[in-house]
Structures are given as structure tokens and as C-alpha cells.
Amino acid sequence: MSDSIALKAYGKLNLLLDIVGKRHDGYHTLKSVFQSVSVYDLVEVELIDNKEIVIECDDESVPTDNRNLVWKACDAFFESTGIDFNGVKITIEKNIPSMAGMAGGSADCAATLVALNVLFETNLSETQLCDIGEKLGADVPFCIVGGTVLCEGIGEILTPLPDLEDCYFTVAKPEVSISTPECYKKFDNMIITEKPKTDDMIASLVVGDIKGVADCLYNSLEYPADCDEIRCLKEKMLENDALGSMMTGSGSAVFGIFDNKRDAKKCAKELEDDYSFCKVVKPVSAGVEILDYNL
């Protein structure tokens, strides 16, 4: 059995996010197209002798106690498998911005579940890992699977779509942060007349039509977010030749989609002085990538 493993935990963008209902337990049901992108946190999971969960992170704003999804992932994994463990140390190098709508916490959680499955040789299937992840967060199952995926229900119903290729995203995050619960609460009291073109989005992905994908970008949560900084950033993306621009998740990160790297980098160059996080990323076909064992 290996003693340690290192993994890339990839972030995500929502190409389309449609809130289609609300369950009796308060959870909202979605129909959303998720896309893994090349910005990633580096997660190292190591087995240690003392019986505790130790989390270290280079970002001081990230909690390292049982509030962290990584901690909850360890608890859930050992409870689900019945394994009696000595201890686990998880080291996280953060590159995905927090409170951005890019699933940074969920990505780290997914990577931890994948790592423990390898380290303890439990041979859980992807579906079984997703079943554990579903109880931890709506984005976790997608972050385990990754790629280009239609997500339904509360995020647990996953339908793979053709990989999105030959495009780039410029992603930037305003300093403003948006409360996800507050955003959903406001949405519940709104009437939104603009509807998503979900079928057209899927059809564009099937034939690899990047312009078609850009034309179908949609996010229900932009309306309750109602944020001047986000509107301004979207306008800047479009002014710098983005084919389309949208907030991802509940924000506050905004992305522009481009059919070539030159224009994406030019846009990032125009924005980078005004935003602490501004990066050109590309689609990737995995949510988690194993890098090395026994570091």
C-alpha cells in the first residue's frame, strides 16, 4: 500500500446553469452544463501514524478543521468503507480562487476521495465515490467525474457530453464575493422571463461549435446576484473580443470564451492589473488527475 499520493484537483466553469425547481428539503434542482478547466489545486494525501486528520493549506483563509470539505471527505470515506485508519495528512496548494463559483472546495474534496480510494486499495467505482461525494456537496460528484457534463437533480445525475475542444477561457474574479445561500434565496423571490437554450447548447457541444456554445451561455444566478462589478467585467470581456461572457456558479468569477489563445491572452493582459485573479485556462477532460505516489 502506498504511503502518499499527489493529485491535481481541477476547477470548473458553468457554461449553462438553469434552476428548474426546489425540493421539499430546500435543495434546488438544476440543469447545468459543467466544464472542467485547467486551473487546479495541488492536493497531497499522506498516511500518518497518529490517529487524526491533519490539513495544511497555503491559503490562510481556508479552514483546516472539520469545516473543510476535505475533512468531511475523510470522515465520510472511512465511515462508508468501515476502515480503521491510523491518520491522514492532507496538504493543499490553492490556485482555484475561493468564493468564485469555480468549485475549489469541492475539487479538493473530490481529490481527497479519489486519493483515499487509491491509498487504501478499496477499489470503489466512480459511481460509489460519487455516492459518497453527493452527501458532501452538490458539485463534488462532478468534480470526481470531470470533463464536459450535463448535471441534473442537485448535481448527482451526470450525463457525459462530448469534450469541449479548440477553445480558451479568460477567467477573472472581482474582489466582491457573493453569498450562495443568499443568492438562491433572492432567486426564489424573482420571476425571470429569459429562458436558457439548453438543447441548443448540447447540440453545439455535440458538433463542436464554439460560437454556438458562446451564444447559449446562461446562468440563472446572475439575476439575483445583481452585481455592478460582474456586469462591468462581462462588458470588458466582450469589448476584448470574447465570443460570449458569463458569471460561473454563484460567482463572483466571470469568464469569456474564445476560439483562439491569442485573443484570450490579449483579453487577460487588458484585465490583469485590475483583478487579483485573472488567468487563461482551457477545457480538460478530467476532474482529478493523479500525479505521483510515495512522494
C-alpha positions as CSV (number, residue, x, y, z in Angstrom):
1,M,0.0,0.0,0.0
2,S,1.3,3.4,-1.0
3,D,2.0,6.0,1.8
4,S,1.2,9.2,-0.1
5,I,-0.3,10.4,-3.4
6,A,-0.4,13.8,-5.2
7,L,-3.2,14.9,-7.4
8,K,-4.4,17.8,-9.5
9,A,-7.9,19.0,-8.4
10,Y,-9.3,20.9,-11.4
11,G,-11.7,23.8,-11.2
12,K,-14.9,24.2,-13.1
13,L,-17.0,26.7,-15.1
14,N,-20.7,26.6,-15.6
15,L,-21.4,27.0,-19.3
16,L,-25.1,26.9,-18.5
17,L,-26.9,26.9,-15.1
18,D,-30.6,26.7,-15.0
19,I,-32.5,26.3,-11.7
20,V,-35.5,24.2,-12.6
21,G,-37.1,23.5,-9.2
22,K,-36.9,23.3,-5.4
23,R,-37.3,20.1,-3.3
24,H,-39.2,19.8,-0.1
25,D,-35.9,19.7,1.8
26,G,-34.9,23.1,0.5
27,Y,-32.4,22.0,-2.1
28,H,-32.7,23.5,-5.5
29,T,-32.7,21.2,-8.6
30,L,-30.6,22.2,-11.5
31,K,-30.0,21.5,-15.2
32,S,-26.4,22.7,-15.8
33,V,-23.6,22.1,-18.2
34,F,-20.3,21.9,-16.2
35,Q,-16.8,22.2,-17.7
36,S,-13.6,21.2,-16.0
37,V,-10.8,23.7,-16.7
38,S,-7.0,23.7,-16.4
39,V,-6.6,25.8,-13.2
40,Y,-6.1,23.3,-10.4
41,D,-5.3,23.0,-6.7
42,L,-2.5,20.6,-5.8
43,V,-3.6,18.1,-3.2
44,E,-1.2,15.7,-1.4
45,V,-2.6,13.0,0.8
46,E,-0.3,11.1,3.2
47,L,-0.9,8.3,5.7
48,I,0.5,9.2,9.1
49,D,0.9,7.3,12.4
50,N,-1.2,9.4,14.8
51,K,-5.0,8.9,14.6
52,E,-6.1,12.3,13.4
53,I,-6.9,14.2,10.2
54,V,-4.4,17.0,9.6
55,I,-5.0,19.6,6.9
56,E,-2.4,22.2,5.9
57,C,-3.1,24.9,3.3
58,D,-1.0,27.8,1.9
59,D,-4.2,30.0,1.9
60,E,-4.8,31.2,5.5
61,S,-8.5,32.0,4.7
62,V,-9.1,28.2,4.1
63,P,-10.3,26.5,7.4
64,T,-8.2,23.5,8.3
65,D,-10.6,21.9,10.8
66,N,-13.9,20.0,10.4
67,R,-15.4,22.9,8.5
68,N,-13.3,22.0,5.5
69,L,-14.9,19.6,2.9
70,V,-11.6,17.7,2.8
71,W,-12.0,16.8,6.5
72,K,-15.6,15.8,5.8
73,A,-14.5,13.7,2.9
74,C,-12.1,11.7,5.1
75,D,-14.9,11.1,7.7
76,A,-17.3,10.1,5.1
77,F,-14.9,7.7,3.3
78,F,-13.9,5.9,6.5
79,E,-17.5,5.6,7.7
80,S,-18.6,4.3,4.3
81,T,-15.8,1.7,4.0
82,G,-15.6,0.8,7.6
83,I,-11.8,1.2,7.5
84,D,-10.0,1.7,10.8
85,F,-7.2,4.2,9.9
86,N,-4.2,5.5,11.8
87,G,-4.3,9.0,10.4
88,V,-4.2,11.2,7.3
89,K,-2.4,14.4,6.4
90,I,-3.7,16.5,3.5
91,T,-1.7,19.3,2.1
92,I,-3.4,21.8,-0.3
93,E,-1.8,24.3,-2.6
94,K,-4.6,26.6,-3.6
95,N,-4.7,28.0,-7.1
96,I,-8.5,28.0,-7.6
97,P,-9.9,31.2,-6.1
98,S,-12.3,30.9,-3.2
99,M,-15.9,32.2,-3.3
100,A,-15.6,32.3,-7.1
101,G,-18.1,29.7,-8.3
102,M,-15.3,27.5,-9.6
103,A,-15.8,24.6,-7.1
104,G,-12.4,25.0,-5.4
105,G,-13.5,23.3,-2.1
106,S,-15.5,20.6,-4.0
107,A,-12.5,19.9,-6.2
108,D,-10.2,19.4,-3.2
109,C,-12.9,17.1,-1.6
110,A,-13.2,15.1,-4.8
111,A,-9.4,14.7,-5.0
112,T,-9.3,13.5,-1.4
113,L,-11.9,10.8,-2.0
114,V,-10.0,9.6,-5.1
115,A,-6.7,9.6,-3.1
116,L,-8.1,7.6,-0.2
117,N,-9.6,5.1,-2.6
118,V,-6.2,4.5,-4.1
119,L,-4.2,4.6,-0.9
120,F,-6.4,2.1,0.9
121,E,-6.9,0.0,-2.2
122,T,-10.7,-0.1,-1.7
123,N,-11.4,-0.3,-5.4
124,L,-14.6,1.8,-5.1
125,S,-16.1,2.6,-8.5
126,E,-16.5,6.1,-9.7
127,T,-20.2,5.8,-9.0
128,Q,-19.6,4.7,-5.5
129,L,-17.2,7.6,-4.9
130,C,-19.9,10.0,-6.3
131,D,-22.4,8.5,-3.9
132,I,-20.2,9.5,-1.0
133,G,-19.4,12.9,-2.6
134,E,-23.1,13.7,-3.1
135,K,-23.7,13.8,0.6
136,L,-20.8,16.3,1.0
137,G,-21.7,18.9,-1.7
138,A,-23.6,19.4,-4.9
139,D,-20.5,19.9,-7.0
140,V,-18.5,17.0,-5.6
141,P,-19.8,14.2,-7.9
142,F,-19.0,16.4,-11.0
143,C,-15.5,17.2,-9.6
144,I,-14.9,13.4,-9.4
145,V,-16.0,12.7,-12.9
146,G,-14.9,16.0,-14.7
147,G,-14.8,16.9,-18.3
148,T,-17.9,18.3,-20.1
149,V,-21.1,17.0,-18.3
150,L,-24.8,17.7,-18.1
151,C,-25.6,17.8,-14.3
152,E,-29.2,17.4,-13.1
153,G,-31.0,16.9,-9.8
154,I,-29.0,18.6,-7.1
155,G,-25.8,17.7,-9.0
156,E,-25.9,13.9,-8.7
157,I,-27.4,13.0,-12.1
158,L,-24.4,13.2,-14.5
159,T,-24.6,12.7,-18.3
160,P,-21.2,13.0,-20.1
161,L,-21.2,15.2,-23.1
162,P,-18.5,15.4,-25.9
163,D,-15.3,17.1,-24.8
164,L,-15.2,20.8,-25.4
165,E,-12.1,21.4,-27.6
166,D,-10.4,24.1,-29.5
167,C,-11.3,27.0,-27.2
168,Y,-9.9,29.0,-24.3
169,F,-11.4,30.9,-21.4
170,T,-10.2,34.1,-19.8
171,V,-11.4,34.0,-16.1
172,A,-11.2,36.9,-13.7
173,K,-12.6,37.4,-10.2
174,P,-13.8,40.7,-8.9
175,E,-13.0,41.4,-5.2
176,V,-16.7,41.3,-4.4
177,S,-17.9,37.9,-3.0
178,I,-21.4,36.7,-3.3
179,S,-23.2,34.5,-0.7
180,T,-24.5,31.4,-2.4
181,P,-27.4,30.8,0.1
182,E,-28.4,34.5,-0.2
183,C,-28.3,34.3,-4.0
184,Y,-30.6,31.3,-4.1
185,K,-32.9,33.0,-1.5
186,K,-33.2,36.0,-3.8
187,F,-33.8,33.8,-6.8
188,D,-36.8,32.2,-5.1
189,N,-38.5,35.6,-4.9
190,M,-37.9,36.5,-8.5
191,I,-39.7,36.0,-11.8
192,I,-37.1,35.5,-14.6
193,T,-38.5,35.6,-18.1
194,E,-35.3,34.8,-20.1
195,K,-35.0,31.1,-20.5
196,P,-31.9,29.0,-21.3
197,K,-31.3,27.4,-24.7
198,T,-30.2,24.1,-23.1
199,D,-31.0,21.9,-26.1
200,D,-29.1,24.3,-28.4
201,M,-26.1,24.3,-26.0
202,I,-26.0,20.5,-26.0
203,A,-26.3,20.4,-29.8
204,S,-23.5,22.9,-30.2
205,L,-21.3,20.8,-27.9
206,V,-22.1,17.6,-30.0
207,V,-20.8,19.2,-33.2
208,G,-18.0,21.2,-31.6
209,D,-19.5,24.6,-32.5
210,I,-17.7,27.1,-30.1
211,K,-19.7,30.1,-31.4
212,G,-22.9,28.1,-30.8
213,V,-21.8,27.3,-27.2
214,A,-20.9,31.0,-26.6
215,D,-24.4,32.1,-27.9
216,C,-26.1,29.7,-25.4
217,L,-24.2,30.8,-22.2
218,Y,-26.8,31.2,-19.4
219,N,-26.8,31.5,-15.6
220,S,-30.0,31.8,-13.6
221,L,-28.0,33.1,-10.6
222,E,-26.7,36.2,-12.4
223,Y,-30.2,37.8,-11.9
224,P,-30.3,37.6,-8.1
225,A,-26.5,38.3,-7.9
226,D,-27.4,41.7,-9.5
227,C,-23.8,42.9,-9.2
228,D,-22.3,46.0,-11.0
229,E,-18.8,44.6,-10.8
230,I,-19.9,41.4,-12.6
231,R,-21.8,43.4,-15.3
232,C,-18.7,45.6,-15.8
233,L,-16.4,42.6,-16.1
234,K,-18.6,40.9,-18.6
235,E,-18.7,44.1,-20.7
236,K,-14.9,44.2,-20.6
237,M,-14.6,40.6,-21.8
238,L,-16.9,41.3,-24.7
239,E,-15.0,44.5,-25.6
240,N,-11.9,42.4,-25.8
241,D,-13.3,40.0,-28.4
242,A,-14.8,37.3,-26.2
243,L,-17.4,35.3,-28.2
244,G,-19.6,35.3,-25.0
245,S,-19.2,36.0,-21.3
246,M,-20.9,34.9,-18.1
247,M,-20.6,34.6,-14.4
248,T,-19.9,31.0,-13.2
249,G,-21.8,29.3,-10.5
250,S,-23.0,31.8,-7.8
251,G,-20.0,34.0,-8.6
252,S,-18.2,36.1,-8.4
253,A,-15.7,34.8,-11.1
254,V,-16.6,35.8,-14.7
255,F,-15.3,34.1,-17.9
256,G,-15.1,34.9,-21.5
257,I,-14.9,32.2,-24.2
258,F,-12.5,32.5,-27.1
259,D,-11.8,30.3,-30.2
260,N,-8.1,31.1,-30.1
261,K,-5.4,31.5,-27.4
262,R,-4.1,34.8,-28.8
263,D,-7.3,36.7,-28.2
264,A,-7.8,35.1,-24.8
265,K,-4.3,36.1,-23.7
266,K,-4.8,39.6,-25.1
267,C,-8.0,39.9,-23.0
268,A,-6.2,38.7,-19.9
269,K,-3.4,41.3,-20.5
270,E,-6.0,44.1,-20.5
271,L,-7.6,42.9,-17.3
272,E,-4.8,41.5,-15.1
273,D,-3.9,44.9,-13.5
274,D,-7.5,45.3,-12.2
275,Y,-8.1,41.8,-10.9
276,S,-6.1,39.7,-8.4
277,F,-7.1,36.5,-10.1
278,C,-7.0,36.7,-13.9
279,K,-6.0,33.6,-15.9
280,V,-6.3,32.0,-19.3
281,V,-7.5,28.4,-19.0
282,K,-8.5,25.6,-21.4
283,P,-11.0,22.8,-21.1
284,V,-9.8,19.5,-19.6
285,S,-11.4,16.1,-19.7
286,A,-10.9,15.1,-16.1
287,G,-11.9,16.4,-12.7
288,V,-9.0,14.8,-10.8
289,E,-5.6,13.7,-12.2
290,I,-3.2,11.5,-10.2
291,L,0.4,12.8,-10.4
292,D,2.6,10.6,-8.2
293,Y,2.8,8.0,-5.4
294,N,5.2,7.8,-2.5
295,L,6.4,11.4,-2.7
